[in-house]
Amino acid sequence: MTQPPDALQHFLRQTLGESPFTLTRVAGDASFRCYYRVETAQDRFILMDAPPDKEDSAPFLDIARFLGRHAVPVPQVIHARLEQGYLLLQDFGDVTFLEALRQNVDPKPLYRAAIHTLLEIQATPIDGSCIAHHRPFDREMLRRELALFTDWYIEKIRETPISDADRQQFETLFTCLLDKILQQPTVFVHRDYHSRNLMWQQGEIGVLDFQDAVVGPITYDLASLLRDCYVAWPADFRAEMIALWLEGARVRLGYTPHDPHSFQQDFDWMAIQRNLKAIGIFGRLSRRDGKHGYLNDIPRTMGYVRETLSRYPALQGLDQLIEKYAP
């Protein structure tokens, strides 16, 4: 349950004083958070309402301040009252990258800006000054994410029990996948860096939904951006953006892959893990939370997975298991 309207009004009265304002519900995300646009005669803000019994807003506040100090375009926190779950934020408008693309905005300026901003995020120091620095995206966390696919998508959405032998095979192949992924250098990872969390306002980018940030594999956010569950890009566009990122990563991060093939495998295997996790989350949102619209994004996301698995003989068994349980 969200806080009642009178509590929202009281928080805003204490924050804005006697200035008249209007309060309008705006689109939310896949969490329990609600968002409102607050408009006064002079300003516009976004009010995040995150029920404290369901959402911990302290990481959002801490990471917003950290990224803001390093010139990453995240919303400024105007006022926060964590015990009520209220944060008054800078308003980045309504145009996500996804909406901008629907409005036929040229994608190249958007994605060049996204690559530049991603490099800004990845170049931030891992110095212990942010809660994300104390959350390693390690084997245990990556494996839990993969379990979302088997447990929520295969067994709950598809209602297909996995045999003991096949579950062990999944475990063996997931281990193979993670062994390779965990060899990558680590950086600050946004963890949901894609077209629904990037805003486009008068040619400027804004970054949202970073509260789950961690320190993890260097290709994770790039895979989120270019193997996006919500929009598909042709191979030549992805290659152009990857080349742009690689050049920036060489200069900003000192990252130079051994050869193009090794980088492509790192990127592809990371994308497989990320997309299987996303499919599992879409299943959980449908079955547990009644948010069924995300099921429409599964065919595109699964298409990425199957296309990529077919290129790697070491993962042929995983392709066969998916064909068996989620054809």
NUKEGU-485910 format. One record per residue (C-alpha): residue in one letter; x, y, z. Coordinates in Angstrom, 2 decimals. Example, Ala and Ser with C-alpha at 12.3 -4.5 7.8 and 13.67 -1.06 7.14 Angstrom:
BEGIN
['A'; [12.30; -4.50; 7.80]]
['S'; [13.67; -1.06; 7.14]]
//
This chain:
BEGIN
['M'; [0.00; 0.00; 0.00]]
['T'; [1.21; 3.54; -0.76]]
['Q'; [1.06; 6.27; 1.85]]
['P'; [-2.38; 7.96; 1.98]]
['P'; [-2.83; 11.24; 0.10]]
['D'; [-2.99; 13.33; 3.26]]
['A'; [0.52; 12.14; 4.25]]
['L'; [1.82; 13.10; 0.80]]
['Q'; [0.20; 16.51; 1.10]]
['H'; [1.63; 17.04; 4.58]]
['F'; [5.17; 16.15; 3.44]]
['L'; [4.92; 18.55; 0.51]]
['R'; [3.49; 21.34; 2.63]]
['Q'; [6.45; 21.02; 5.00]]
['T'; [8.87; 20.93; 2.06]]
['L'; [7.41; 23.60; -0.24]]
['G'; [5.90; 25.93; 2.33]]
['E'; [2.73; 27.76; 1.38]]
['S'; [3.36; 27.69; -2.39]]
['P'; [0.32; 26.22; -4.20]]
['F'; [1.08; 22.98; -6.02]]
['T'; [-0.57; 20.27; -8.06]]
['L'; [0.08; 16.56; -7.64]]
['T'; [-0.25; 14.14; -10.60]]
['R'; [0.48; 10.40; -10.63]]
['V'; [3.04; 9.45; -13.29]]
['A'; [4.18; 6.09; -14.66]]
['G'; [6.09; 3.90; -12.24]]
['D'; [8.54; 1.01; -12.53]]
['A'; [8.43; -2.67; -11.70]]
['S'; [8.77; -2.12; -7.93]]
['F'; [6.38; -1.07; -5.16]]
['R'; [7.40; 2.57; -5.63]]
['C'; [4.92; 5.19; -6.85]]
['Y'; [5.79; 8.49; -8.51]]
['Y'; [4.03; 11.84; -8.64]]
['R'; [4.77; 15.05; -10.51]]
['V'; [4.65; 18.07; -8.24]]
['E'; [4.16; 21.43; -9.99]]
['T'; [4.35; 24.87; -8.44]]
['A'; [4.20; 28.21; -10.20]]
['Q'; [7.99; 28.17; -10.58]]
['D'; [9.15; 24.56; -10.51]]
['R'; [8.44; 20.90; -11.24]]
['F'; [9.62; 17.98; -9.15]]
['I'; [9.13; 14.24; -8.90]]
['L'; [7.95; 12.78; -5.62]]
['M'; [8.98; 9.17; -5.05]]
['D'; [6.73; 7.30; -2.64]]
['A'; [8.52; 4.11; -1.58]]
['P'; [6.69; 2.35; 1.29]]
['P'; [9.36; 1.69; 3.94]]
['D'; [7.96; -1.76; 4.69]]
['K'; [8.54; -2.80; 1.06]]
['E'; [11.32; -0.58; -0.28]]
['D'; [14.54; 0.67; 1.32]]
['S'; [15.23; 4.11; -0.14]]
['A'; [18.53; 4.65; 1.68]]
['P'; [20.61; 3.05; -1.14]]
['F'; [18.91; 5.30; -3.73]]
['L'; [19.78; 8.37; -1.67]]
['D'; [23.38; 7.29; -1.06]]
['I'; [24.06; 6.30; -4.67]]
['A'; [22.38; 9.44; -6.05]]
['R'; [24.68; 11.60; -3.96]]
['F'; [27.77; 9.56; -4.94]]
['L'; [27.05; 9.65; -8.68]]
['G'; [26.10; 13.33; -8.49]]
['R'; [29.49; 14.13; -6.96]]
['H'; [31.10; 12.51; -10.00]]
['A'; [29.07; 14.48; -12.57]]
['V'; [26.80; 11.59; -13.56]]
['P'; [23.40; 13.05; -14.59]]
['V'; [21.17; 11.56; -11.89]]
['P'; [18.28; 13.49; -10.33]]
['Q'; [19.22; 15.87; -7.55]]
['V'; [17.57; 14.96; -4.24]]
['I'; [15.75; 18.08; -3.06]]
['H'; [14.44; 16.63; 0.18]]
['A'; [14.19; 13.18; 1.72]]
['R'; [12.22; 11.68; 4.58]]
['L'; [13.27; 8.05; 4.63]]
['E'; [11.12; 7.05; 7.60]]
['Q'; [8.07; 7.76; 5.42]]
['G'; [9.68; 6.64; 2.17]]
['Y'; [9.39; 10.07; 0.52]]
['L'; [12.02; 11.64; -1.74]]
['L'; [11.49; 14.88; -3.64]]
['L'; [13.64; 14.76; -6.79]]
['Q'; [14.65; 16.80; -9.78]]
['D'; [12.23; 16.19; -12.66]]
['F'; [13.80; 14.77; -15.85]]
['G'; [10.50; 14.84; -17.73]]
['D'; [8.52; 12.00; -19.29]]
['V'; [10.58; 11.05; -22.34]]
['T'; [12.51; 7.85; -21.76]]
['F'; [14.82; 6.59; -24.48]]
['L'; [12.10; 4.10; -25.36]]
['E'; [9.54; 6.88; -25.78]]
['A'; [12.00; 9.02; -27.75]]
['L'; [12.54; 6.12; -30.16]]
['R'; [8.76; 5.76; -30.54]]
['Q'; [8.72; 9.46; -31.46]]
['N'; [11.30; 8.72; -34.19]]
['V'; [14.17; 10.55; -32.52]]
['D'; [17.46; 9.66; -34.24]]
['P'; [18.87; 6.86; -32.05]]
['K'; [22.54; 7.67; -32.64]]
['P'; [22.69; 10.85; -30.50]]
['L'; [20.79; 9.05; -27.74]]
['Y'; [23.07; 6.05; -27.66]]
['R'; [26.27; 8.02; -28.06]]
['A'; [25.19; 10.00; -25.00]]
['A'; [24.33; 6.74; -23.22]]
['I'; [27.78; 5.30; -23.98]]
['H'; [29.50; 8.48; -22.78]]
['T'; [27.45; 8.48; -19.57]]
['L'; [28.08; 4.77; -19.00]]
['L'; [31.81; 5.43; -19.17]]
['E'; [31.36; 8.26; -16.64]]
['I'; [29.63; 5.80; -14.30]]
['Q'; [32.25; 3.09; -14.81]]
['A'; [35.08; 5.56; -14.23]]
['T'; [33.85; 6.52; -10.75]]
['P'; [36.30; 5.44; -8.04]]
['I'; [35.65; 2.25; -6.08]]
['D'; [36.76; 3.85; -2.84]]
['G'; [34.24; 2.54; -0.31]]
['S'; [32.37; 5.86; -0.15]]
['C'; [29.15; 4.43; -1.62]]
['I'; [26.94; 1.54; -0.56]]
['A'; [27.30; 0.00; -4.04]]
['H'; [31.02; -0.53; -3.35]]
['H'; [30.13; -2.95; -0.58]]
['R'; [27.82; -5.08; -2.75]]
['P'; [29.97; -7.34; -4.93]]
['F'; [28.24; -8.78; -7.99]]
['D'; [29.83; -12.12; -7.23]]
['R'; [29.14; -15.73; -8.16]]
['E'; [26.45; -16.12; -5.52]]
['M'; [24.47; -13.09; -6.72]]
['L'; [24.86; -13.93; -10.40]]
['R'; [23.74; -17.50; -9.71]]
['R'; [20.68; -16.30; -7.79]]
['E'; [19.74; -14.23; -10.80]]
['L'; [19.96; -17.25; -13.09]]
['A'; [17.73; -19.18; -10.69]]
['L'; [14.96; -16.69; -11.50]]
['F'; [14.82; -18.18; -14.99]]
['T'; [14.46; -21.79; -13.93]]
['D'; [12.32; -21.20; -10.85]]
['W'; [9.97; -18.41; -11.99]]
['Y'; [9.82; -18.73; -15.76]]
['I'; [10.14; -22.45; -16.48]]
['E'; [8.47; -23.88; -13.38]]
['K'; [5.88; -21.17; -12.65]]
['I'; [5.01; -19.42; -15.91]]
['R'; [5.47; -22.44; -18.18]]
['E'; [4.35; -24.78; -15.36]]
['T'; [6.98; -27.35; -16.37]]
['P'; [8.80; -29.16; -13.55]]
['I'; [12.53; -29.61; -14.17]]
['S'; [13.84; -33.14; -13.59]]
['D'; [16.64; -33.67; -11.09]]
['A'; [19.04; -34.68; -13.86]]
['D'; [18.24; -31.63; -15.96]]
['R'; [18.45; -29.30; -12.97]]
['Q'; [21.98; -30.61; -12.37]]
['Q'; [22.75; -30.00; -16.04]]
['F'; [21.48; -26.44; -15.73]]
['E'; [23.75; -26.03; -12.70]]
['T'; [26.80; -27.33; -14.60]]
['L'; [26.19; -25.06; -17.59]]
['F'; [25.46; -22.02; -15.42]]
['T'; [28.77; -22.66; -13.66]]
['C'; [30.54; -22.72; -17.03]]
['L'; [28.89; -19.43; -17.94]]
['L'; [29.81; -17.76; -14.67]]
['D'; [33.39; -19.04; -14.67]]
['K'; [33.97; -17.00; -17.83]]
['I'; [32.00; -13.95; -16.70]]
['L'; [33.86; -13.70; -13.40]]
['Q'; [37.20; -13.33; -15.20]]
['Q'; [36.18; -9.85; -16.38]]
['P'; [37.52; -6.67; -14.73]]
['T'; [35.09; -5.10; -12.29]]
['V'; [33.63; -1.57; -12.21]]
['F'; [30.63; 0.28; -10.80]]
['V'; [27.57; -1.43; -12.32]]
['H'; [24.23; 0.42; -12.59]]
['R'; [22.51; -2.97; -13.12]]
['D'; [19.46; -1.71; -15.08]]
['Y'; [21.04; 0.52; -17.71]]
['H'; [18.51; 0.38; -20.55]]
['S'; [15.95; 2.34; -22.56]]
['R'; [13.30; 2.55; -19.82]]
['N'; [15.69; 4.00; -17.23]]
['L'; [17.43; 6.57; -19.43]]
['M'; [15.68; 9.91; -19.96]]
['W'; [16.02; 12.29; -22.89]]
['Q'; [15.27; 15.96; -22.23]]
['Q'; [16.19; 18.67; -24.73]]
['G'; [19.20; 16.74; -25.92]]
['E'; [20.40; 15.83; -22.43]]
['I'; [20.46; 12.41; -20.80]]
['G'; [19.23; 11.56; -17.31]]
['V'; [19.85; 8.28; -15.44]]
['L'; [17.25; 6.67; -13.16]]
['D'; [16.69; 3.45; -11.18]]
['F'; [20.25; 2.99; -9.94]]
['Q'; [19.46; 1.93; -6.37]]
['D'; [20.53; -1.69; -6.98]]
['A'; [24.02; -0.73; -8.17]]
['V'; [26.91; -3.06; -7.37]]
['V'; [30.55; -3.64; -8.28]]
['G'; [30.72; -6.26; -11.01]]
['P'; [31.69; -7.32; -14.55]]
['I'; [32.67; -4.53; -16.89]]
['T'; [30.37; -5.63; -19.75]]
['Y'; [27.17; -5.94; -17.69]]
['D'; [25.71; -2.47; -18.28]]
['L'; [26.83; -2.45; -21.91]]
['A'; [24.93; -5.72; -22.41]]
['S'; [21.88; -4.22; -20.68]]
['L'; [21.97; -1.27; -23.06]]
['L'; [22.59; -3.06; -26.35]]
['R'; [20.71; -6.33; -25.68]]
['D'; [17.81; -4.36; -24.26]]
['C'; [14.70; -6.38; -23.40]]
['Y'; [12.48; -3.56; -24.67]]
['V'; [14.02; -2.63; -28.03]]
['A'; [16.01; -4.65; -30.58]]
['W'; [18.93; -3.25; -32.57]]
['P'; [20.48; -4.58; -35.78]]
['A'; [23.97; -6.01; -35.52]]
['D'; [25.65; -3.08; -37.29]]
['F'; [24.20; -0.54; -34.83]]
['R'; [25.31; -2.65; -31.87]]
['A'; [28.79; -3.00; -33.39]]
['E'; [29.07; 0.78; -33.86]]
['M'; [28.12; 1.47; -30.23]]
['I'; [30.42; -1.28; -28.93]]
['A'; [33.32; 0.24; -30.88]]
['L'; [32.54; 3.63; -29.36]]
['W'; [32.49; 2.13; -25.87]]
['L'; [35.71; 0.17; -26.44]]
['E'; [37.58; 3.30; -27.49]]
['G'; [36.28; 5.19; -24.46]]
['A'; [37.02; 2.26; -22.14]]
['R'; [40.60; 2.14; -23.39]]
['V'; [41.09; 5.82; -22.56]]
['R'; [38.91; 6.19; -19.44]]
['L'; [39.20; 2.77; -17.83]]
['G'; [42.47; 1.40; -19.16]]
['Y'; [40.54; -1.56; -20.52]]
['T'; [42.06; -3.29; -23.52]]
['P'; [40.72; -6.79; -24.37]]
['H'; [43.20; -9.40; -25.54]]
['D'; [41.51; -9.61; -28.95]]
['P'; [38.10; -8.90; -30.55]]
['H'; [36.96; -12.51; -30.17]]
['S'; [37.61; -12.63; -26.43]]
['F'; [35.74; -9.37; -25.90]]
['Q'; [32.81; -10.55; -28.00]]
['Q'; [32.58; -13.72; -25.93]]
['D'; [32.71; -11.71; -22.70]]
['F'; [29.93; -9.44; -23.94]]
['D'; [27.82; -12.30; -25.30]]
['W'; [28.06; -14.52; -22.23]]
['M'; [27.28; -11.58; -19.97]]
['A'; [24.25; -10.79; -22.14]]
['I'; [23.03; -14.40; -21.84]]
['Q'; [23.14; -14.20; -18.05]]
['R'; [21.46; -10.79; -18.03]]
['N'; [18.68; -11.81; -20.42]]
['L'; [17.91; -15.09; -18.65]]
['K'; [17.65; -13.15; -15.40]]
['A'; [15.30; -10.65; -17.05]]
['I'; [13.03; -13.41; -18.34]]
['G'; [12.86; -14.81; -14.82]]
['I'; [12.01; -11.39; -13.40]]
['F'; [9.27; -10.90; -15.99]]
['G'; [7.84; -14.24; -14.90]]
['R'; [7.98; -13.24; -11.24]]
['L'; [6.35; -9.87; -11.93]]
['S'; [3.50; -11.68; -13.65]]
['R'; [2.95; -14.55; -11.24]]
['R'; [3.72; -12.85; -7.93]]
['D'; [2.80; -9.20; -8.57]]
['G'; [0.11; -9.41; -11.24]]
['K'; [2.12; -7.29; -13.70]]
['H'; [1.48; -9.37; -16.79]]
['G'; [2.53; -6.85; -19.45]]
['Y'; [6.19; -7.78; -19.05]]
['L'; [5.45; -11.22; -20.50]]
['N'; [5.18; -9.48; -23.90]]
['D'; [8.92; -8.70; -23.72]]
['I'; [9.97; -12.32; -23.24]]
['P'; [10.01; -13.37; -26.93]]
['R'; [12.42; -10.57; -27.84]]
['T'; [14.62; -11.32; -24.83]]
['M'; [14.60; -15.06; -25.46]]
['G'; [15.45; -14.37; -29.09]]
['Y'; [18.70; -12.73; -27.97]]
['V'; [19.53; -15.74; -25.81]]
['R'; [18.88; -18.39; -28.44]]
['E'; [20.68; -16.43; -31.16]]
['T'; [23.75; -16.04; -28.94]]
['L'; [23.85; -19.58; -27.56]]
['S'; [23.90; -20.98; -31.08]]
['R'; [27.34; -19.42; -31.64]]
['Y'; [29.07; -21.11; -28.69]]
['P'; [29.56; -24.91; -28.71]]
['A'; [30.44; -24.87; -24.99]]
['L'; [26.89; -23.71; -24.26]]
['Q'; [25.10; -26.01; -26.71]]
['G'; [23.72; -28.02; -23.79]]
['L'; [22.08; -24.88; -22.38]]
['D'; [20.49; -24.20; -25.76]]
['Q'; [19.12; -27.74; -25.78]]
['L'; [17.72; -27.43; -22.26]]
['I'; [15.96; -24.18; -23.13]]
['E'; [14.55; -25.80; -26.26]]
['K'; [13.25; -28.65; -24.08]]
['Y'; [11.69; -26.54; -21.31]]
['A'; [10.93; -23.22; -23.03]]
['P'; [10.64; -23.83; -26.77]]
//
